[in-house]
Amino acid sequence: MAGTVIVVAQQKGGSGKTTLAANLAVAALRAGRRVALLDTDPQGSLGRWFMARKARLPDPGLDFTTSSAWGVSYECEKLRRDADLVLVDTPPKVDADLRPALREADAVLVPVAASHVDLWATEGVIDLARREGRRVLIVLNRVRAGSRLSAEVAGAAARLAADVAAAALSNRVAYAETLGQGLGVLESPAAGAARAEVTALARELGITAPP
């Protein structure tokens, strides 16, 4: 049975695509899944995370490869054969280069930070994914508990032609710290609240089974 492909996409840079991909990869890994990462972003942030992980751990536990935008289909075809889950990190832009990744996606995750600018940038991704007939799930990221802006963005996101994940990631230092160490928050005993957030999101996506 071929593995599931989840594409993480967002037109605006700094939205948390790499944080989302890395943490979901670790969640799947800890659930006993075979995981592969595909980085199509020339900035290579996911690749740097993987190299930091490889330097830190004897066995990083997952496969990693890079690809041009137009090589995504070929790479996904190979990775699907051996992986239960393939996570694809994409460049921060919306144009024809994103379409090959969207065509391979079983689901498209769009991280949206707690700002209207991020939300506006999301519309292009949703439109392109809709044209390809793909399901889109908005994931609220860097949420500040109790802030009016976060509530406004969540409400506006819900009005777009896409689902909004019930689980959200808050604005926590633990995400940046663990990313720089090549880890996910689930591998950090000190990141209790962040661990709960990632666990909830992974369960919602079906990456991990409920207890």
N, C-alpha and C positions, 0 to 999 in steps of 0.2 A: 504493500500500500504506500502511495506517494505521501511525502511529508506535507505539512501545511506551510504555506508561505504568508508571512505577515510583513507588509511594507509600511515603514514609518516615513511619513512625508509631511512637509510643511514648507510653505513658500518663504516664510520669514526665518532668518538665521537666529540662533540662540534660543530656540523654542524648547529645547530639551529632547531632540530626537535621539541623540546618542545615549543620553541618560536612560531614556525609556527602553531603547533596544537592549542595552547592556543589562539592565535590571530584569527585564523579562527573560532574557537568555539565562541568567543565573537562576531565576525562579523555575524555569523549565528543567534546567540541569539538575537542580536539587529534587525535582519531582521524578527523576529517573528518565527524562526524555533525552534523546540524541539531538543535539542542537548544532546548527551551523549559522554563521554570520556572514553576510555579504555586504560589503561597504562599497557603494557607488559614488560616494561624496568625495570629490578631489581633496577636500580639507583633511580627510583621513582620521577624524577624531575617533571613530570606532576602532580603526586599526591601531591607533596609539593606545587605546584602552586594552586591546588584546595583547599588544607587545608588553605592556606593563604587567598584565596578568601572567603572561608566559615567563617573564623574568622573576615573578614572585612565587609562582607555583610550579612544582615539578611537572604536573599535568594540568593544563588550563581547562581540560574537560570538554572542550567544544572545538569545532572546526571553524576556520576563518579564511575568507578569500576576498579579493577585490575585483572590480569589474568596471568597464566603461558603461555608460548608460545603455548602449546598444548591445552589450554583451550579457545583459541580465538574464535574458531568456535561456541562453546556453548554460550559464552558471547555475541557474535555478533548477534546470532540468537535471543536471548532475547532482546537485546537493539534495534534491528531493528523494533520490534513490536511497540515500544512506541516513538521512536525518528525519526525525519526527517533526521538527520545527525549523524553518528557515526564516531568519529575521533579516530584512533588507533595510539598510540606512541609505537615504537618498539625499541629493544636494538640495540646498535651500532655494529652490526655484520651481516654477511651474511652467513648463513648455513641452515641446514634443519629446525632449529627452526623458521625461518622467513616464511617458506612456508605456514603454516596454516593461518597466517595473510594475506598473498598475495592472497590466495584462496578466502578469504572473501571480498577482495577489489573490489570496483567499479572503483577506481582510486588509483594510487600509486604516492605520492608526494615525490620527492627526493631533499632535500635542499642541495645546493652546495655553500659553502663559496668561496670567491674570492681567491682561491688557486688551483694550479694544483694538489696538493696532494688530496684535496677533490674530484676533478674531477676524478682522477684515481680510488679512492675508489668507485665511483658511478657505474663503469662498472659492478661490481659484482651484485649490486642490479638490474640493468637494465636486465642483463642476466637472473637472477632468475625470475624476473617478466615476462619476455618474455616467459619463459618456462611455466609459469602458464597462459599465454594468457591475461595478464593484461596490461592496458594502463599506461604508465609512463609519468609523467610530471616533468621535472627538474625546480626547483625554485631557482634562484640565490639569495643568502643571503649575508648580510654584504658587499654589493657592495660599492665601493668607487667611487663616481662620477668622471668621467674624467680620472681614472687611466688606464694605459696601461694593467696592469695585469687583471683587471676586464673585459676589452674588449677582451683580449686573451682567458680568461676562458669562456666567453659567446660564442665566436666563436667556441671554441673546443667543448663545450656542444652541440651546434647546430649540430655538425657533428656526434654525437652519435645516436644510434637507439632509440631516445626518443624525445618527443616534449620539447621545452623550453618555459616556461611561459613568456608572454610579460611583465607582471608586476614582479618587483623585490623588495627585501627589502634591504635598504641601511644600512650602518654601523652607527646606531644611538643609543645614550645612552637611549633614550626613551623605547626601547624594553627591555633592562635589568632592568630599573627602574620599569616599570609597571609589569613585570613578577614577581619580588620580592614582589610586593604588591598584587598579586593575581588578577591582572587586565589585560586587553588588551589595546593596545594603543588607540582603539576607545573609551575607557572610560576615557581617559585623555585629557582634553581640551588643554593642553600645547603641545601635541605631534602632531601638525598639519601635518607636512610632513610625519611622520610615519603613521598617520591615512589615508592619501591619498593613500599610498602604499598598506596597508592592504585592503582598500576598493576596489582598482583596482584589486588586486589578487582575492578577494572573488567574485567579479563580473565575472572575467574571468572563475572561476571555477563553476559558476552558483550557488554559495552559497547564494548570494543576487541578487535580481532582479535589472536590470538597472533602473535609474530614468525615 
